């Protein structure tokens, strides 16, 4: 019958979460940035009203910053997981998950930054 | 890794095992095989037939364009050919071929004996084949689709397209259904059916990639299926999703199409890249450099590909900030692709490369794909794209990416795995000639298109003016196309010729490292007599001692079980021994079910109520017979005994394939309803008034539906908790299963009645406004979801009434509870879209 995945389920969950959080955060950053900015601006334009561009821009950037922090936090957890594995405290699988999570965190964090800077330099509802 | 045949089941046991896995013979070989190698081979062969037909269409177009102002083809014929060429290559060749390759290779690479739902796998193949036949029947009836493979509205709408577009939509819908089903298969086999010891860090790159690709297919193909349905409804029952006068928007189609269309590019490229990640190390005699980086790059590419669709819509008038979000995403993904290129070059650099035919095609891929990637970065920039959009520059770019990124790797893979598929080596000399013809021909065809595009030649035109100055470039392209075609024909001839005249290859002619090379060439029906145990990332190169627990599972499955098809089910992260998964045997019913669906499509196209009614009967009969056969087989023989006295045949939760299937179905439903809800939100923000009349506003009916669904979840979950984890439960538990199944059925039926009643009670007119059309679509989606839940619940009832294995109805009830939870989410999203979203007014 089923053998346990690891001796410490909490570490297992953390290691897996650290891999899953960065992609989800990036998808949320792009999706929410697009939906909030594009849909809000379009809705105001369709209604013939001036959009509150500062509010929309602030919401988009704030969402992106929160998701960036979450992504980097996942990266820290992943890096610690990898470091423990390298020190021989857990299996090579955890070393791999740690490295994978760290790479994903860095890659997706860069992606979120590239999304977040746009409302800062471009007119939000042009 | 430890290999086969170390210990010895008796000759009689081996014979019984072989008999259990025997392939059907005689006429049954045509319609009944379900084993992954048969299905995978059929996928690949069918896809290549379509590929050559699509290639022929391309050659005809190149003949027309060889000189300016020619009239070899009429404008109408040209439009039909470029529509069918794109449709064929994207929907009938590229994705199905890769699914076929995955169906063939994944179980072998992972150390399993078959795909998790072998009959469903076959059903998907028949859907794909019949979808393709429906599409090509358009030539027979003289109504060939001509609106492009992208089918932009309003060109494809009721005003401008005849029945040809309906043929296109129905054919495509079947092919998409097949792709989504194949994706669920791939996810389950990769996550839960790996050989003992093959933890995630030891998984082949091809398996990692197909896992990501399968997730992409579910997230990206479902929106196209929804979009196809919306367009079909607009065309045939007068809904208003794409009609601006009634609150619709043609741009919605572009969003839905490209939400599918861009990930589709990576659905083709990523498996191609994965093939290279296997071919380059084996033919360089060196491990893949930077395995974790490559896995990360695959994940990043897959995820980011889901967020690039707007870069196909840069010239549709979207705001600059919107464009900038997607430019950022498009630039980011190129970094991830670059990581893989660096890993392949480093592997070549570190190893001792052999210039075999697979390696030649791999190098051809590297050169071509990098070139295509560079032009990809160019068109990812909104200002450049505004200049190059709809010119031949874009045609050149995507052929560099698709042929470089998918076709060359596929050819590398075919030469690499041909000895495994057939037991014969293809001719290296002919293979080399075919490579050079294909490589030179390809670049002669498509490189000049960059220039003709930049010099102003638009795409999708049947001819061009001599004064444009692109005649010579087009002539070169046409000459190149024929050289390219000659290379591909020679490739096919080389591979087919090897079937008879090729040297015998042995199990592992290349000295490769992954598990498929342990099996015979060609592999025996069950793949592995004794399931291999994996101790390293390159199992055939790593020789480390293995864990006794893993060896125990391997021994338990050594030519066993003998009277039922089964394979090990292992844990997701570490691939530790878990349970045994039963594998289905040959049957006719998947063919009949797919045939029923195709018949339904024909009935709708012919507008024949008789054909449609008959098809419904065929579909119901096929699924009922399918289910009865499933339950009969699962109740027989050794299904009631743990394999090796230790590994249960099925167990609740993620320990059996059914649970994964239920989760997959629930996710597909949720993605579908979310797509409809987002479509309504998109239309709402673009409409001056939303809704045009009154909103649905039936809180009691809606809440009643939700409560009935909650009751269905509660009843099925309660029933799934009764009885022990063994095959003989006390009568009280059996009674509880029965009560739970019946209660769930009644709750589901009540939910169906209440959900459907919303439409007449709401007094809406689906032809009046897109909001009303959306409500109809959401009610329909919810009703379909409830019907699926009811179907699974009735299966659990059948299981209870027919089984002596008491754990089976318990498992089925749990699967039903999972699916009902998905249905409840569908209800919540539908309710939010019909009643809550209209309240958001600026």
HADDOCK unambig.tbl for C-alpha pairs under 7 A between the chains (distance, minus, plus):
assign (segid A and resid 1 and name CA) (segid B and resid 577 and name CA) 6.92 0.50 0.50
assign (segid A and resid 1 and name CA) (segid B and resid 578 and name CA) 5.05 0.50 0.50
assign (segid A and resid 1 and name CA) (segid B and resid 579 and name CA) 6.11 0.50 0.50
assign (segid A and resid 1 and name CA) (segid B and resid 646 and name CA) 6.47 0.50 0.50
assign (segid A and resid 1 and name CA) (segid B and resid 647 and name CA) 5.68 0.50 0.50
assign (segid A and resid 2 and name CA) (segid B and resid 577 and name CA) 6.26 0.50 0.50
assign (segid A and resid 2 and name CA) (segid B and resid 578 and name CA) 4.30 0.50 0.50
assign (segid A and resid 3 and name CA) (segid B and resid 576 and name CA) 6.40 0.50 0.50
assign (segid A and resid 3 and name CA) (segid B and resid 577 and name CA) 6.71 0.50 0.50
assign (segid A and resid 3 and name CA) (segid B and resid 578 and name CA) 6.77 0.50 0.50
assign (segid A and resid 5 and name CA) (segid B and resid 573 and name CA) 6.86 0.50 0.50
assign (segid A and resid 5 and name CA) (segid B and resid 574 and name CA) 6.39 0.50 0.50
assign (segid A and resid 23 and name CA) (segid B and resid 303 and name CA) 6.51 0.50 0.50
assign (segid A and resid 30 and name CA) (segid B and resid 307 and name CA) 6.98 0.50 0.50
assign (segid A and resid 30 and name CA) (segid B and resid 325 and name CA) 6.97 0.50 0.50
assign (segid A and resid 34 and name CA) (segid B and resid 322 and name CA) 6.23 0.50 0.50
assign (segid A and resid 38 and name CA) (segid B and resid 322 and name CA) 6.34 0.50 0.50
assign (segid A and resid 39 and name CA) (segid B and resid 685 and name CA) 6.04 0.50 0.50
assign (segid A and resid 42 and name CA) (segid B and resid 685 and name CA) 5.95 0.50 0.50
assign (segid A and resid 42 and name CA) (segid B and resid 686 and name CA) 6.16 0.50 0.50
assign (segid A and resid 43 and name CA) (segid B and resid 685 and name CA) 4.30 0.50 0.50
assign (segid A and resid 43 and name CA) (segid B and resid 686 and name CA) 6.14 0.50 0.50
assign (segid A and resid 43 and name CA) (segid B and resid 842 and name CA) 6.88 0.50 0.50
assign (segid A and resid 44 and name CA) (segid B and resid 842 and name CA) 6.33 0.50 0.50
assign (segid A and resid 46 and name CA) (segid B and resid 685 and name CA) 6.88 0.50 0.50
assign (segid A and resid 46 and name CA) (segid B and resid 686 and name CA) 5.81 0.50 0.50
assign (segid A and resid 46 and name CA) (segid B and resid 687 and name CA) 6.15 0.50 0.50
assign (segid A and resid 46 and name CA) (segid B and resid 688 and name CA) 5.04 0.50 0.50
assign (segid A and resid 47 and name CA) (segid B and resid 688 and name CA) 5.54 0.50 0.50
assign (segid A and resid 93 and name CA) (segid B and resid 199 and name CA) 6.84 0.50 0.50
assign (segid A and resid 93 and name CA) (segid B and resid 200 and name CA) 6.88 0.50 0.50
assign (segid A and resid 93 and name CA) (segid B and resid 201 and name CA) 5.58 0.50 0.50
assign (segid A and resid 96 and name CA) (segid B and resid 201 and name CA) 5.94 0.50 0.50
assign (segid A and resid 96 and name CA) (segid B and resid 292 and name CA) 6.87 0.50 0.50
assign (segid A and resid 99 and name CA) (segid B and resid 292 and name CA) 6.98 0.50 0.50
assign (segid A and resid 100 and name CA) (segid B and resid 292 and name CA) 6.02 0.50 0.50
assign (segid A and resid 100 and name CA) (segid B and resid 296 and name CA) 5.88 0.50 0.50
assign (segid A and resid 103 and name CA) (segid B and resid 296 and name CA) 6.43 0.50 0.50
assign (segid A and resid 104 and name CA) (segid B and resid 296 and name CA) 6.04 0.50 0.50
assign (segid A and resid 104 and name CA) (segid B and resid 300 and name CA) 6.97 0.50 0.50
assign (segid A and resid 111 and name CA) (segid B and resid 329 and name CA) 6.63 0.50 0.50
assign (segid A and resid 111 and name CA) (segid B and resid 332 and name CA) 6.02 0.50 0.50
assign (segid A and resid 114 and name CA) (segid B and resid 328 and name CA) 5.55 0.50 0.50
assign (segid A and resid 115 and name CA) (segid B and resid 325 and name CA) 5.19 0.50 0.50
assign (segid A and resid 115 and name CA) (segid B and resid 328 and name CA) 5.88 0.50 0.50
assign (segid A and resid 118 and name CA) (segid B and resid 321 and name CA) 6.41 0.50 0.50
assign (segid A and resid 118 and name CA) (segid B and resid 324 and name CA) 6.43 0.50 0.50
assign (segid A and resid 118 and name CA) (segid B and resid 325 and name CA) 6.90 0.50 0.50
assign (segid A and resid 119 and name CA) (segid B and resid 321 and name CA) 6.61 0.50 0.50
assign (segid A and resid 122 and name CA) (segid B and resid 321 and name CA) 6.38 0.50 0.50
assign (segid A and resid 124 and name CA) (segid B and resid 321 and name CA) 6.12 0.50 0.50
assign (segid A and resid 125 and name CA) (segid B and resid 319 and name CA) 6.92 0.50 0.50
assign (segid A and resid 126 and name CA) (segid B and resid 319 and name CA) 6.07 0.50 0.50
assign (segid A and resid 126 and name CA) (segid B and resid 320 and name CA) 6.83 0.50 0.50
